[in-house]
Amino acid sequence: MERHFGLIGYPLGHSFSQGYFQKKFEALGLTDHTYNLFPLTSLNEFPKLVQNNKLTGLNVTIPYKQDVIAFLDSLDTSAEKVGAVNVIKFNNGKLIGHNTDYPAFKKSLDAFIGQTKPSALVLGTGGASKAVMAALDDLEIEYHQVSRIATASAFSYEQLILSPDILEEFKLIINTTPLGMSPQLDTCPNLPYDQLTDSHYLFDLVYNPETTLFLSKGQQAGSKTKNGLEMLHIQADLAWDIWNA
Ligand SMILES: NC(=O)c1ccc[n+]([C@@H]2O[C@H](COP(=O)([O-])OP(=O)(O)OC[C@H]3O[C@@H](n4cnc5c(N)ncnc54)[C@H](OP(=O)(O)O)[C@@H]3O)[C@@H](O)[C@H]2O)c1
């Protein structure tokens, strides 16, 4: 059966999802399946895109994960909990929003930290941080956010530099900012890295490069590290399951 999928976002350069699904279709012999990139300069173009393409499913990426919700008929519990959508399923003319970043991060983190439940610092307050916080809630891990501007629920990076002992309390540090992502290889969150120890866990949602500067600084201090590649694969597999359910 002919089925069409794709990715919306802007700008769309190299896409992991397109390569991933095209390879999957090939491996499964699904020659009548397509996965196209739909770079939308504005979500105002979304209704026309839906009208002109007989779609089964879409992935959603930056900057539309939250704003696309206004164009959907309903949200499943994962998207509702996170307040962001990265997967859309077209079901009998209805558009249903899902979030697979959240369960994917949860599974990947769980495999990383095992039974330990270290308090966490969540760096960044964007869409990805919401998926991360939903997972931390489920895993009953306490956390505090870190933002460029201090708020009631977030330390600023300056506060961490001025009070480096904060890192003694928070042994899990999760980077949800794009810092360190290719081609900005020489950037990393502004942390007191000299406070890291071998009892710290550093998780970077960035997956390209494999070892970001953030993770490399952690490794130098003997901290355990994990990048976002496994999460990326899990979220794509979960999207495939949703489209086939
Ligand atoms: N592995 C995966 O499967 C997966 C899934 C989803 C996302 N990701 C990755 O996660 C990252 C974040 O995604 P997102 O959608 O949340 O992105 P985003 O909304 O563009 O940015 C996240 C947050 O990072 C902080 N930030 C942005 N630029 C910064 C800078 N120059 N310095 C310091 N902080 C900065 C901001 O928080 P403040 O304003 O509070 O500082 C921002 O809200 C991306 O690299 C994305 O590729 C990976």
The ligand as an SDF file (V2000), in Angstrom:
LIG
                    3D

 48 52  0  0  0  0  0  0  0  0999 V2000
   18.8200   13.2310   20.4310 N   0  0  0  0  0  0  0  0  0  0  0  0
   17.5710   13.5070   20.1070 C   0  0  0  0  0  0  0  0  0  0  0  0
   16.7760   12.6230   19.7570 O   0  0  0  0  0  0  0  0  0  0  0  0
   17.1000   14.9270   20.1890 C   0  0  0  0  0  0  0  0  0  0  0  0
   15.7320   15.2070   20.2510 C   0  0  0  0  0  0  0  0  0  0  0  0
   15.3210   16.5390   20.3700 C   0  0  0  0  0  0  0  0  0  0  0  0
   16.2780   17.5530   20.3770 C   0  0  0  0  0  0  0  0  0  0  0  0
   17.5970   17.2240   20.2830 N   0  0  0  0  0  0  0  0  0  0  0  0
   18.6330   18.2720   20.2990 C   0  0  0  0  0  0  0  0  0  0  0  0
   18.4340   19.0610   21.4670 O   0  0  0  0  0  0  0  0  0  0  0  0
   18.8700   20.3850   21.2170 C   0  0  0  0  0  0  0  0  0  0  0  0
   17.8240   21.3780   21.6830 C   0  0  0  0  0  0  0  0  0  0  0  0
   16.6170   21.2400   20.9960 O   0  0  0  0  0  0  0  0  0  0  0  0
   15.4340   22.3210   21.1950 P   0  0  0  0  0  0  0  0  0  0  0  0
   14.4000   21.9830   20.2150 O   0  0  0  0  0  0  0  0  0  0  0  0
   15.0320   22.4220   22.6250 O   0  0  0  0  0  0  0  0  0  0  0  0
   16.2160   23.6340   20.7470 O   0  0  0  0  0  0  0  0  0  0  0  0
   15.9610   25.1790   21.0430 P   0  0  0  0  0  0  0  0  0  0  0  0
   14.5630   25.3630   21.5060 O   0  0  0  0  0  0  0  0  0  0  0  0
   16.4680   25.9010   19.8580 O   0  0  0  0  0  0  0  0  0  0  0  0
   16.9940   25.5130   22.2470 O   0  0  0  0  0  0  0  0  0  0  0  0
   16.9390   24.9450   23.5040 C   0  0  0  0  0  0  0  0  0  0  0  0
   17.3780   25.9370   24.5740 C   0  0  0  0  0  0  0  0  0  0  0  0
   18.7860   26.0810   24.5330 O   0  0  0  0  0  0  0  0  0  0  0  0
   19.1360   27.3350   25.1080 C   0  0  0  0  0  0  0  0  0  0  0  0
   20.0650   27.9940   24.1910 N   0  0  0  0  0  0  0  0  0  0  0  0
   19.8630   28.2700   22.8810 C   0  0  0  0  0  0  0  0  0  0  0  0
   20.9450   28.9030   22.3580 N   0  0  0  0  0  0  0  0  0  0  0  0
   21.8450   29.0080   23.3740 C   0  0  0  0  0  0  0  0  0  0  0  0
   23.1390   29.5760   23.4960 C   0  0  0  0  0  0  0  0  0  0  0  0
   23.7530   30.1700   22.4550 N   0  0  0  0  0  0  0  0  0  0  0  0
   23.7540   29.5350   24.7080 N   0  0  0  0  0  0  0  0  0  0  0  0
   23.1510   28.9640   25.7790 C   0  0  0  0  0  0  0  0  0  0  0  0
   21.9280   28.4110   25.7300 N   0  0  0  0  0  0  0  0  0  0  0  0
   21.2760   28.4270   24.5430 C   0  0  0  0  0  0  0  0  0  0  0  0
   17.8520   28.1350   25.2780 C   0  0  0  0  0  0  0  0  0  0  0  0
   17.4500   28.1140   26.6540 O   0  0  0  0  0  0  0  0  0  0  0  0
   17.6080   29.4470   27.5680 P   0  0  0  0  0  0  0  0  0  0  0  0
   17.0500   30.5600   26.7360 O   0  0  0  0  0  0  0  0  0  0  0  0
   16.7870   29.1350   28.7610 O   0  0  0  0  0  0  0  0  0  0  0  0
   19.0560   29.6300   27.8790 O   0  0  0  0  0  0  0  0  0  0  0  0
   16.8590   27.3510   24.4330 C   0  0  0  0  0  0  0  0  0  0  0  0
   15.5560   27.4500   24.8730 O   0  0  0  0  0  0  0  0  0  0  0  0
   19.1820   20.4670   19.7160 C   0  0  0  0  0  0  0  0  0  0  0  0
   20.5760   20.3540   19.5400 O   0  0  0  0  0  0  0  0  0  0  0  0
   18.4890   19.2500   19.1480 C   0  0  0  0  0  0  0  0  0  0  0  0
   19.1340   18.7510   17.9850 O   0  0  0  0  0  0  0  0  0  0  0  0
   18.0200   15.9370   20.1950 C   0  0  0  0  0  0  0  0  0  0  0  0
  1  2  1  0
  2  3  2  0
  2  4  1  0
  4  5  1  0
  4 48  2  0
  5  6  2  0
  6  7  1  0
  7  8  2  0
  8  9  1  0
  8 48  1  0
  9 10  1  0
  9 46  1  0
 10 11  1  0
 11 12  1  0
 11 44  1  0
 12 13  1  0
 13 14  1  0
 14 15  2  0
 14 16  1  0
 14 17  1  0
 17 18  1  0
 18 19  2  0
 18 20  1  0
 18 21  1  0
 21 22  1  0
 22 23  1  0
 23 24  1  0
 23 42  1  0
 24 25  1  0
 25 26  1  0
 25 36  1  0
 26 27  1  0
 26 35  1  0
 27 28  2  0
 28 29  1  0
 29 30  1  0
 29 35  2  0
 30 31  1  0
 30 32  2  0
 32 33  1  0
 33 34  2  0
 34 35  1  0
 36 37  1  0
 36 42  1  0
 37 38  1  0
 38 39  2  0
 38 40  1  0
 38 41  1  0
 42 43  1  0
 44 45  1  0
 44 46  1  0
 46 47  1  0
M  CHG  2   8   1  16  -1
M  END
$$$$
